[in-house]
Every structure is written in C-alpha cells, then in structure tokens.
Amino acid sequence: MRKLKWLYPGMRVKRWVVVLLLGVFAIVTGAVVMLNTPLFSLWEQRILAWAAEWPVNPAICGAALIVLGLAGVSIGMRNVVNSVVEAIRPADVPDLVEHVYKARNLQKGLRIVAIGGGTGLSTMLRGLKEYTSNITAVVTVADDGGSSGRIRDDLGILPPGDIRNTLVALADTEPLMETLFQYRFSWGEGLAGHSFGNLFIAAMTDITGDFEEGIRAFSKVLAVRGRVLPSTLDSVRLGAVYTDGSQVLGESVIPEQGKKIEKVFLEPSNATALPEAIEAIMHADVVVLGPGSLYTSIIPNLLIPGFAEALAQTPALCIYVCNVMTQPGETDGYSASDHVSALLAHLGPPSVLDYVLVNNASVSSAQAKKYAKQGAYPVRVDAAAIERMGIKVHLADVLDQRNLVRHNSLKLAQEIIRLAEGRDKARLHGKRAV
C-alpha cells in the first residue's frame, strides 16, 4: 500500500508518470508503423490497418512517433526524478550531480584508521574526509578533566569530549550545526563549562542505553563521513610514572607536575579493546597515529591489550604524525626522535611503524615568541636518528601559517595520501613497501 502513496495528491509525480507512459506507447506504436509488422498482438494489426489509410509514408510516420515518444519518456523521467530530488535534497547542496559524484568517489577512497584524540586528531580528520569517507577514528576515553570529567563523574558514562570533537571534524553538515555542538555554556548553575555536544552525547547514551549507540545516533545527526569509535567501552584512568619515581593518576593532572615522564599506564590494565576498532585496523589500507598529545591522547589507546598486536599484524601502512610543537609538562625538550622513542617504548618494536611524518617548515619568529611564553617550542627534526631505528622519515611542509601553530588539515591529508599511493605503486612493481 505504501507504493500507492506516489499517486496521492500533492506528490507532483502522477502527471509526469502519465507523460512517460504515453511516450513509451508512442515509441511502440512508431516501431510497429515503421516496420509495418505486428510484433505481439491483434491490437498492432489494427494500428497497421489504421496507418495504411494515412497519406504519409509509414516509415516517416513511424519515425516521427518514435521521436515524439522518446521526447515524452525523457521529459517524464526527468521531471519524476526532479520532483523526488527536490523533496529530499539537502538545503545546502546546490549542485546535486556534483554532490553525488563526490560522495561516490569518497566511498571508493582508502580505508584509513586514525588513532588518537584531542585537537590534533580532529585537525587531521578535517583534511582526510576530503579524500575518503572510509575513515575510522579510534579515540581515547581516558579524559577526566573539564566538561568530560564532570559528565564522567556525575553520570557514570565515558568522557565524550574527544569523541565530540572527532565527530564534528568528520561532519558533513552546515556550519551552524557544528557551532551548536561545539557551543560551551558560560552561564547557568550546573551548565557553565559544559559543551552542548557533550550533553547531547550523554542524552543519546541515556536514550539508547549504550554509549556506542549514542555515538552512532550523534553520527547520523551530523552526517559523519566515516565512523568514530572509542578505543574501549571500559572506564579507564590514565596514570604516569616520572623519572624521579613518583607517579600520579588522572589524565588532566599529568602535565601539571612539571616532571619528565618515564611512562604512562592505564587502570585497569586489562581493559577490553573494542572489537570493531581492532577489526578496522586489520582491514585498513593506512593506519595513522597522531597528531596529538603524545602521552595523553595517542599512547593511552595503544596501552589497551590487542592494539599493539593488531598494529604489528596489519598489512596497512602505519604512519606516525609527529607534533609540530612540544607540549609543556608532557614533551618538554623533545625532538622528533624522542617522540618516536617514547611511542615505541609503549608500543613495541620499530617494525610496527613504516613512516614518521615530520613537518619541516619553519615557525615564524612572532609565533615562536608567543609559544615560548607558554613553554612550547618547535620540535627539532632529527631525521637521521629516526632512520637509525629502521623507520623511514617523510619530511614535508604541513604547517598552518595562520595564528596558531598547528598542522594544516589539507596539507597533512595530502601527504598521507601521497605516502599511501606511493606504497601501492611499489606493490604494483613488485617492490617491498616500506
């Protein structure tokens, strides 16, 4: 019965269906007259008898009917499609053909898994979504500060902040929706400091009864290109051990100690990796670690049992994107090779990484002075030290030259795609991909 609704008043389809059917009738009639042969039935014989009385040559008459029929079919089909499209086309898509073409090409893109959290991961994803919609972002859930920490403590759900940022970065929606979900309340008892997006995820988790289902619902609202997964559904806390032997528990307090970090750890240490995340790594074309806070955004994911093993076994190209600047209280004085060494100390053997992507563009003096006041400095590029670990280094200008010193989304995405395509070409020529 639902199919009959196409015939309801106001659908603006019936008239064009009639035109289409008349066009088909004219084509068939024209073919019968033109060939002067009944094809299927007695009805066609009557048409031929009727056509024999015409003063016009049957071939010419038949051809004219076919042309008229084709025109009717074309007009009918076009207007039926237009009527449906106008009713369902998103308001922000002026050119539907271009929109569909882009969507189809994105569906054919590389399968990319990005692991991390924070603004670094979000920045990279904004660029990658222009090349593929086959993106899986695996995000840390060890955050315990700010709005996320309050929601975690008050509602007993996983912290939504990093996941919210990642969802918004992958969103294919109008800017107003992005602004809404990133909006942070500055007023209201109990609301001040909370992000609307965090509260939305909390609400969807309560409605669906499951954090992962809440994320899926959020993804539909924002028309996310790809998917976002928490690295685990277990409630985990991140701790750090410093070189002086002291330790703290809590992701938000780790950088506040002003000490050199020796290693970080999770409690509980036996958290269960999300199966979908491990599966995505095993079937990926490219796995990207970072960019982002080394000890509090990237490594926490890799401490969950199963992640290191999956990275060691996956046939995917594995790339670590090194940060542009050091992070106060976390990577003070670190060079690019120091970042890699710390990563491998928690992850495993160097063979896990194929490439380290390092920015080689200079930070302006004004930017350097501004960040120096905050204790952050450009990461020194010591490519030779990384290559001595058996890892290839890819140097490129991936710097955003605007006010903030961070990766440029499109530049970074271009370099990642370039590395992946280079590896595919090497495979085609029977070479060993590195």
N, C-alpha and C positions, 0 to 999 in steps of 0.2 A: 504493500500500500504506500510505502514511503516514496517509491519511484513516481507515483501518480502526482506527488506534490509539484513536480515540474510543470504540471498543467494547471496549477492553481492561479487565480487572478493575481496580477502584480509581479509575476516571475519574469516577465519580459522575454520569454523563451518561445512560447507557442507559435507566435506569428512567423518566427524565423525557421522553426521546425517545419511548418507548412511550406514555406518557400523552398526549403531544402528538399522536401519530398516531391514538390512539383518539378523541381529541377531534375531529380532522378527520373521522374515519369517522362519528362521531355527528352532526356538522353536516350532512354529505352525506345521511346516512340521514334525518335530520329534515326536510331540504328536500324529499326525494322523497316522504315520507309526507305532509307538509303540503300540497304542491302536487298530490298524487295523480296524478303524471305521471312515467313513466320518462324520465330525461334522457339516459342514454348507453347502457345495456346491458340484457341479459336479467336480470342479477342484480337490477337495480332492480325489474323486474316481479315477481320473487319476493318482494321486500320488500313491495311493494304488496299482493300476494295475502295475505301473512302479516299485514299491518296491517289488512286488511279483516275479519279474524276477531276483532280487538280490540273490547272493549265501549266503549272510549274514542273520542271524536271524533278522526278522523285529524289535523285541524288542531291540536288541543290536544296530541296525542301528538307530532306533528312539531315544534311549538314547544318542547316540553319537551326533546326530543332535541337541538335546536339550542342551547338554553341550556346543557344538560349538555356539549355538545361545545365550546362557547365557553369554559366553565369549564376543561375539560380542556386546551384549547390554551393558555389563559392560564397555568394552573399549570405546564404542561410547559415553555413558553417561558421563564417567569420563573426556574424552577429550573435549566434548562440554562444560561441566562446567568449566574445566581448561582454555579453550580459553576465555570464558566470564570473569572469575575471574581475569586472568592475565591482561585483558584490563582495569578493573575497580578497582583493588585492590590498596589501598593507598601505596605509596612507602615506608612508614615507618612501614609497617605491614608484617614482615617476615613470621609469622605463622597465616594464615587466620583462621584456625579452632579455635585456642586459642583466637583470636580477636573476633570472632563471639560468642564463648562460654561466654567470659567475658561480651560482650555487652548485651547478653540475660539475664545474671544474674543481671547486673546492672539495667535493665529495671524492674526487679522484686523486686528491693530494696525498702526500706522505703521511704515514701513521707515526705521529710524534707523541712521545710521553715526556712531559716536563715535570721534574720533581723539585719541590722547594716550598716557598711560602713568602709572604711579605710583598713589598712593593717591587722588588727585583723580578720576581716571577711574573707578576701582573704586567709589568712593563714589557717583558719579552713576549708574552702571550698576545698582546695587542698587535704586534707585528706578525707573529706566526699565523694568526687567524686570517690574514690576507692571502695566505698561500695554501691553506688546507683547513678543512673542517674535521679532519680525523685526528683531533687533539685530545689527549687525556692528561689532565693536570692532576698530579698527586700532591696533596697539600698536608703540611704538618698540622697536628691538632694538640700541640704541647703548650700553646699560648695560655698564659694565666694573668695577663695584665689588662688594664683598660676595660672597655665595654665587654670584650670577650670574656675576661676573667670574672667580671661581675655576673654575667649570664651563666657562666660555668658553675660558679659557687651558688647562685640563687636558685637556678632551675635544674641543675644537675645534668646538663647536656654538654656535648663537646663544644669547645670555643669556636664561634662561627666567623671571627674576623678575617682571617686569611682566606677562608673559603669564599666569603662575600667578595673580597677584593678580586679574587680569581674569576668568579662568576661574572662580575661586572666587566672585567677586562675582556672576556670572551663573548660578551653580549652583542647581539646583532639587533639593536633597538635604538629608539630615538634618544638624543642626549638628555632630555628631561627625565626619562626613566632612570638613566644612570645617575643623574644628580640626586634623584629621590632616594635611591638605595644607598648612596654614599652620604646622605644627609646625616649630620650629627646634632642631636639636640643640645642646645646651650642653656635651656631653661626647663623648669618643671621639676617638682620633687620626685626623685627616683628616676627621672628621664634624662637629666643633664649628663652629658658624656656618652650616652648611648647612641649607636648608629641605627638608623631606621632599618637598614638591611639586616643587621644582626637580630633585631627584634622580629623582623619578618621571618627569618630562618627559624628562630625559636618558636614562633607561632605555627609555622608549617610543620615543624617537628612534632609539636603537640597535636596538631590536627591529624597528621598521618600516622602518628605513633612511632615514628622511626626517623632518626637523624638523616640517614641516607635517602629515604623517601622525601624528606623535607628539602634536601638539596635538589633532587630531581624536579620537584614541583617548582622551586625557585628557577631552575634552568629553563623550564617551559615559559615562565612569565617573562624572562629576559631573552628568550630565543637564542640560547647559548650555542655557539659553534663548537661542537665537541662536548666533552663532559668533564666534570670536576669530581674527584674522589678524595675522601680523607684517607690518609695512609693506614689508619686503624680506626676501629669503632670503640676501642678500649679507652678509658680515661687514663691518660699517661701524664706524668710530670717530668720535666727536664731538669737535670742537675748538672753541676760542673765540679770538676776537681782541678785545683790550681797547682802550679808548680811548687808552691810552698807547702803543699799537703792539705790545705784547707779545702772545704767544699760547701756548696750551697745547693738548695733545692728550690726550683722555681724559675721558669724561663725569663720572667721580667726582671729578676734581681741579678742574673748572671753578669750582665755588663756593668752593673753598678759597683762591683767590688774593686775595680781598678787593678786587678791582678792578671798575670799571664795564665791563660787556660792551658791545662795539660790535656784534658779530655772531658767529654760530656757523656752523660748516661741517662737512661730512662728508668723510671719506676712506674709500674713493674717492668722488669727487663724482658719478660716473656709475653709482651703484648702480641696480639694476633694481627698479622698483616691482612688488609682487605683483599680477598681473593681476586676481585676484579682488577685491582692495581697490579698484582703480580702477573696476571694473565696479559694485561696491556703491555707490560714490559717485555714479556716473552714474545709477543707478536708485533712489536714495534719495528719501524724502519730506523728511527732515531730516538735515542733517549738523551735528554738534556738535564744536567744537574746545574741548578742555579739559573741566573744570578740571584744573590740574596745574602742575608746574614749567614755566614759560614756555620757557626756553631749553634745558632738558634732557629734557623729556617731550613737549611739543607740537610745537615748531618742527622737531626732527630728522625727524619724519615728512614734513613739508612741504618739506624740502630734497631729497627724493628726486624725480628727474625724473618728471613725469607727475602728481604730486599737485596742484600749483598749477593746472595746466591743467585737470584734472578738476573742481576746485572752481570754476573760472571758467566752466565749461561746463554743469555740472549744473543741472537745473531745481529741485533741492532747496532748501529754506530753510536758509541757512547761519548758524549761531549760534556766537558765541564766548562761553564762560562765563568771566568774569574771576575771578581768585582773590580770596579774602576777605582774606588777609594777604600782606604782602611776604615774600620769601624771602631770608634772609641770604646774601650772596655772589652773588646772582643778580638780584634785582629790588629792591635797597635803594632806598627813597625813591620807588618808582614809584607813580604814580597810575593810575587805570583807563585813562586815555587813553595813558599811557606804555606800558602793556601792549599796547594795540591798535596803537600806532605801531611797536613792536618786531616785532609779529606781521606787520604789513603790509610792513615793510621786508624781511622774508624771504619773504613770500608773494606780494605783488603788489598790484594796485590795490585801493582800498577797496570797489569794486563786488563783490568776492568775498564780503564779509560783508553779511548782511542785518540782523542784530541783534547787539548786545553785551548780555549778561545780567549785571547787576551787583547784588550784594547791597546793600540799603540799611538793613539792621538794624544796630543798634549793638552793639559788643562790650562786655561788662561790664568795669568797671574792674579787677576781680580778674584777668580773663583778659588784659586789655591789659597789666597789670604783669607777669604771668607770661611772656608772649611777648616783652615788651620786653627782658627779661633775656637772651633768645636772639637779640635783634636783629631781631625781626619785629614789624611794625606793621600796623594795619588799612589796607587800600588806600583811598586818598582817591577819592571818587566825583566826578569832574568830567565830568558827562554832556554839558554844552554843548560841551566840547572834542571829544568823540567825534562828536557830531552835526554839528559843522563839517566833519568828514571825510566826511560823506554817509552815515553809518551810524545806524540807529535804536538807541536805548538803551531797554532794558526793565529798570526798577528793581523789585525785589521782595525781600521778606524770605525768604531762602533759607538762613538761618543756623541751624546746630545749636547750641542753647543749653546743651549739656552741657559737660563739662570741656574738651574740645579745641575749638579754633576751626576749624571746617570747614563745608562745605556740608551741609545736611540732605538726605539722599537723596530722600525723598518730596517735600519742598517743591520741590527743584530739578527733579525729574521733572515735577511738576505744571505748573510754569511753562513748561517746554519744550513739553509737550503743548498748553498753552494758546496759545502762540505759533503752533504748527503748525496748530491748529484755527482760529485767527483768520485765518490766511493762506488756509485752504481756504474759509472763509466769504467772504472778499474775492474769491476767484476765482469763486465761485458768483454773486456780484453783479456780475461783470464789471469788478472794480476791479484796479488794478495792485498786486500783492503787494509789500510792502517789508519 
